[in-house]
């Protein structure tokens, strides 16, 4: 049985020196962690045991008890590239609390046939694609939009 490493701290991208001892390739949902068992690219087991839930970004590293660094990489996953009136389309995406990656000439969201249909009806050009997903972080400092009080004007 292989050794299980315990990761206890996140080191943000740019604040650690490589090379890392190993790598975790995780999709968007997989990069939202507090306590989780994961398998690295080399097959090693890592128990993530953080004091609070964190949204990991590509380039971050998990540090183990013994100082080993495990780099975080964003997995390739099914996305939708959305083009059109980006301000209007972004409003509709945000109104559904859907994570969104913003680029100069398009928006990226995770593949979802219901949202694709809605956006098409709103006049968007929607194209399926594969890519790494790195949406905007939450406005409340938690990296995900779910990390805030939900009392902001919705009808009861």
Buried (B, 14 or more C-beta within 10 A) or exposed (E): EEEEBEBBBBBEBEEBEEEBBBBBBBBBEBBBBEEBEBEBEEEBBBBBBBEEBBBBBBBBBBBBEEEBBBBBBBBEBEBBBBBBEBEEBBEBBEEEEBBBBEEEEBBBBBBBEEBBEBBEEBEBEBEEEEBBBBBEBBEEEBBBBBBEEEEEEEEE
